[in-house]
Each structure stands twice: as C-alpha cells, then as structure tokens.
Amino acid sequence: MYAIWVSLKENLSCRSKLTDAICRPEKIGKHRKFIFKKENSESELVHPMERTSVRVGFQAKSPSKLPFLCQTELNTGDPSRNIIEMIIRAASTYPSQHCKKIKRVLRVNNSANTVERFEKYRETVKNRTREGQHKQNLRTTVDGNELLQFYGTTMNCCSRKPSKKVSDTCKDPTCRVCRVIQSGFNTAYTRKNGIRLSTSSEEVSEDAIGFAEGKKNLKRAVVVCRTIAGTVANAIDDEKSWEEHDSVRIGRLYSEAEYLIVQNPSAVLPCFVVVFN
C-alpha cells in the first residue's frame, strides 16, 4: 500500500492553480504540548478564522504566497482515484465491501505556500533530530518520518451535484471536512487535543462522533494525509517524554489500527478526501 502511495504522491504536486481557490489561513500555532480532552460544544470547535470571509483576488504578484486551495473531483475510472480506492481498501477491515461505499473522491490542491510550510516543518524536524537525543531514529533524519495517515470525519455538504471543480467549502460549522480543510487542521478541538490520525481508513476521530448524533444528510468521510510524524513517543510512556517528541502513538485494544497524535498542523498535508455513501 505504501509503495502505491509513494508512486502517486511523486506524480502529484498537490498544489493549486492560481484560478482554483478557497481561503486557507496560513498562521499556525507552534505549541507542542499534548493534552487529551473531549470537546463539549459545537461552538468551541470552530476556529475564529474559519468564520471570516476573505475576498479572493487574482492579481497578486506573488501567487506562491496566496493561502488558497481547491478541491477537484476525480471521476470513476480516473487513475488517481483507482489508486486511492486501492489504498482505502488496503487500510480497511473489510476490503471487498469498502470501495462499494465510496461516493466521491476529491483531490485537495494545496497552495504552494502550504506545501512549502509542510516541507519547512520536515526540515525543522530533521535538524532537531540530528541535534537532539533521538539520533538513533534514522528515518526521521532522512525524511522527517513521513507516514500515510487517515483522518476519519464527517461531511454535510456532500449533497452537491458532482462537478469537475469544487472550489468552495460550506459554512456549516458542523461539516467537519470543510472545517479542517479550510483551517488547515487548526481548529479549537485540534489545538486542545492534537490531530488524531489513524492507520485505518475506517476509524473516526473523536471530534466527529458527537456531531454525527441527530444530524441529517451526514456522510462519513476520510481525509488522506501526508504526515510528518518525526520522533514518536508511545502513549504508555511518561507524559513528560511526550513533549520531547513530535507525535504520540496510541494502540487500540482489540484492533490492529494505531492512532498517531500530532500537535503541529504544519505536520499534516491533506491530499484527498473520500466521501462514503
């Protein structure tokens, strides 16, 4: 599965064109402290920047610095979609049934500035590892320990008619896909709890569970992400050691899936969104 993913990401830049755009905030906190706490209300989940409307201008002299992205739908039979379906199936408990439930596959085209920030974070992690006490982690010094991870969530605006380009996110505060894509995973929940990723394409993050109750027209969705895991601590380790690492690994009882908690949104680059029936 990972070999297929490497082949796909090498052929895709995950960058948007100047004319394909929705707003994506660029400022990101640098906190690395891991605190696990459940969200209590819907209003607390939405980052203040997510409510701000921004006028898109196409006459800027420096396109690479525009904080824009768009989502492009991949039609059935598209080679990239076929690969994503293979990856989703390989990371599923019931592979034969999983792809039958796929409704839409959207490619997230990140701005050049967003990709640059992701790569800059990678270099920061690599340099910190070389200079720190985790020199034994060779993978981290080579590529920052980049992993393929899934962010399971929900989507409200999936009732739109399929189109070649999905250029806008919805304004519904409970549409989790639009909120995490628009904010770059920098929401009130992720700032308190970290970004909870998984090796399984079927797991749903805790912040989406409460929002699914009583909601109509909700579809389950998973965001396929490139993730700079860096040095990884185990959840069973002393909590003090968590702050010395870039992420925390959590195993789940009676499940082969593992969770990875990362605190810095710069470590996560969303590449595809898969929406299920």
C-alpha positions in Angstrom: 0.0 0.0 0.0 2.8 2.4 0.9 4.6 1.8 -2.3 1.5 2.6 -4.3 1.1 5.8 -2.3 4.7 6.9 -2.9 4.2 6.4 -6.6 1.0 8.5 -6.5 2.4 11.4 -4.5 5.5 11.6 -6.7 3.3 12.3 -9.7 1.1 14.8 -8.0 2.3 18.2 -6.6 -0.9 18.7 -4.5 -0.7 22.4 -5.4 -3.5 24.6 -6.7 -3.5 26.7 -9.8 -3.9 30.5 -9.3 -7.5 30.3 -10.6 -8.6 27.5 -8.3 -9.2 28.8 -4.8 -10.8 28.9 -1.5 -9.3 30.6 1.5 -7.0 28.7 3.8 -5.5 30.5 6.9 -1.7 30.4 6.9 -0.9 31.2 10.5 -0.3 28.2 12.7 0.5 27.8 16.4 3.8 26.3 17.4 2.6 24.6 20.6 3.8 21.0 21.0 2.1 20.1 24.3 -0.2 17.1 24.1 -3.4 17.4 26.1 -6.2 14.9 25.6 -9.6 16.4 26.3 -13.1 15.9 24.7 -14.9 18.8 23.1 -18.1 19.8 24.9 -19.9 22.2 22.5 -20.2 22.8 18.7 -19.3 26.4 19.0 -15.9 25.7 20.6 -14.9 23.5 17.7 -14.8 26.2 15.1 -11.7 28.3 14.8 -12.4 32.1 14.8 -10.6 32.4 11.4 -13.0 29.9 9.9 -15.9 32.3 10.2 -14.0 35.1 8.4 -14.9 35.6 4.8 -12.0 36.6 2.5 -12.2 38.1 -0.9 -10.2 36.1 -3.5 -8.1 38.3 -5.7 -6.2 37.0 -8.8 -4.0 40.0 -9.5 -1.4 39.3 -6.8 2.2 39.5 -8.0 3.3 36.6 -5.8 0.9 33.6 -6.5 3.0 31.2 -4.4 2.2 33.1 -1.2 -1.6 33.0 -1.7 -3.2 30.9 1.0 -5.6 29.2 -1.4 -6.6 25.7 -2.3 -9.3 24.0 -4.2 -10.8 20.5 -4.3 -11.1 18.8 -7.7 -13.4 15.8 -8.0 -11.9 12.6 -9.5 -14.3 10.7 -11.7 -14.8 6.9 -11.6 -12.1 5.3 -13.7 -9.6 8.1 -13.1 -6.1 6.5 -12.5 -5.6 8.6 -9.3 -9.0 7.7 -8.0 -8.3 4.0 -8.7 -5.1 4.2 -6.6 -6.9 6.0 -3.7 -9.6 3.3 -3.7 -6.9 0.6 -3.6 -5.3 2.4 -0.6 -8.6 2.8 1.2 -9.4 -0.9 0.6 -5.9 -2.0 1.8 -6.4 0.0 5.0 -9.9 -1.4 5.6 -11.1 -4.3 7.8 -13.5 -5.4 5.1 -11.7 -4.6 1.8 -14.3 -6.2 -0.6 -17.1 -4.1 0.8 -15.3 -0.8 1.4 -14.9 0.6 -2.1 -18.6 -0.2 -3.0 -19.5 2.5 -0.5 -17.3 5.2 -2.0 -19.4 8.1 -3.3 -16.9 10.8 -4.2 -13.1 11.2 -4.2 -11.8 14.8 -4.1 -8.3 15.9 -4.6 -7.1 18.7 -2.4 -4.9 21.1 -4.3 -2.9 23.0 -1.7 -1.2 26.3 -2.3 2.5 26.5 -2.9 2.9 28.3 0.4 1.1 25.5 2.3 3.3 22.8 0.7 6.4 25.0 1.4 5.3 25.2 5.1 4.9 21.4 5.2 8.4 20.9 3.8 9.9 23.6 6.1 8.4 21.7 9.1 10.0 18.5 7.7 13.5 20.2 7.7 12.9 21.5 11.2 12.1 18.0 12.5 15.1 16.5 10.7 17.5 19.2 12.1 16.1 18.9 15.6 16.5 15.1 15.5 20.1 15.3 14.3 21.0 17.7 17.2 18.9 16.1 19.9 18.8 12.8 21.7 16.9 10.8 19.1 19.7 10.3 16.7 19.1 6.6 16.6 15.9 7.3 14.5 17.4 7.2 11.0 14.1 7.5 9.2 13.4 10.9 11.0 16.8 12.3 9.9 16.1 11.3 6.3 12.6 12.4 5.6 11.1 13.5 8.9 9.5 10.1 9.3 6.7 10.8 6.7 3.7 8.5 7.0 0.5 7.9 5.2 -2.3 8.5 7.7 -6.1 8.8 7.6 -8.3 11.4 9.3 -11.8 10.0 9.7 -14.6 12.5 10.0 -18.0 13.6 8.5 -19.2 15.8 5.7 -22.5 17.7 5.4 -22.2 19.3 2.0 -21.8 16.1 0.0 -25.3 16.5 -1.4 -23.9 18.9 -4.1 -24.1 17.7 -7.6 -20.8 16.2 -8.8 -18.7 18.8 -10.6 -15.2 19.0 -12.1 -14.1 21.6 -9.6 -15.4 22.0 -6.0 -14.0 25.5 -5.3 -15.8 26.4 -2.1 -16.2 25.0 1.3 -19.6 25.2 3.0 -20.3 27.4 6.0 -21.9 24.8 8.2 -19.9 24.7 11.5 -20.7 21.0 11.9 -19.3 20.0 8.4 -16.0 18.5 9.7 -14.3 18.1 6.3 -14.8 21.7 5.3 -13.7 23.0 8.7 -10.5 21.0 8.8 -9.6 21.7 5.2 -10.4 25.4 5.5 -8.5 25.9 8.7 -5.6 23.5 7.8 -6.5 21.3 10.8 -6.1 24.3 13.1 -9.5 24.1 15.0 -10.3 24.6 18.6 -10.5 20.9 19.1 -7.2 20.0 17.5 -5.4 22.8 19.4 -6.6 21.2 22.7 -6.3 17.6 21.7 -3.9 17.4 18.9 -4.7 16.0 15.4 -5.8 12.4 15.8 -4.8 10.4 12.7 -5.1 6.6 12.1 -3.6 3.8 10.1 -7.1 2.6 9.4 -9.4 4.2 6.8 -12.4 3.2 8.9 -11.6 5.0 12.2 -13.5 8.2 13.0 -11.8 11.0 15.1 -13.4 11.7 18.4 -14.4 15.3 17.5 -16.7 14.0 14.7 -18.6 11.4 16.8 -20.5 13.9 18.8 -21.5 15.9 15.8 -22.9 12.9 14.0 -25.7 12.4 16.5 -29.0 13.7 15.4 -27.7 15.2 12.2 -29.3 14.6 8.8 -27.6 14.2 5.4 -24.3 13.4 7.1 -21.8 11.3 5.2 -18.8 9.6 6.6 -15.5 10.8 5.0 -11.8 10.3 5.4 -9.0 12.7 4.6 -5.9 11.0 3.2 -2.9 12.9 4.6 0.9 13.1 4.3 2.1 13.3 7.8 5.5 14.2 9.3 5.5 12.0 12.4 9.0 12.9 13.5 10.1 11.2 16.7 7.3 9.2 18.1 6.5 8.6 21.8 4.3 5.8 23.0 1.2 6.7 25.0 2.3 4.3 27.8 5.5 6.4 28.2 5.8 9.0 30.9 3.8 12.1 29.8 6.8 14.3 30.3 8.5 12.5 27.5 5.7 13.4 25.1 6.8 16.9 24.9 10.3 15.7 23.8 8.8 14.0 20.8 6.9 15.3 17.7 4.0 12.9 18.0 2.4 10.2 20.2 1.4 6.7 19.1 -1.7 5.1 20.7 -2.6 1.5 20.2 -6.2 0.4 20.4 -7.4 -2.7 22.3 -8.8 -5.5 20.1 -7.8 -3.6 16.9 -4.8 -3.6 14.6 -5.3 0.1 13.9 -3.0 2.6 15.6 -3.6 6.3 16.3 -1.0 9.0 15.8 -1.5 12.3 17.7 0.4 15.3 16.2 0.1 18.8 17.7 1.5 21.0 14.9 -0.9 21.5 11.9 2.2 22.1 9.7 2.9 18.3 10.1 -0.2 17.3 8.2 -0.8 17.9 4.5 -4.3 16.8 3.3 -4.2 15.3 -0.2 -7.5 13.6 -0.9 -11.0 13.4 0.6 -13.0 10.2 0.2 -16.8 10.5 0.9 -18.8 7.4 1.6 -22.5 6.5 1.0 
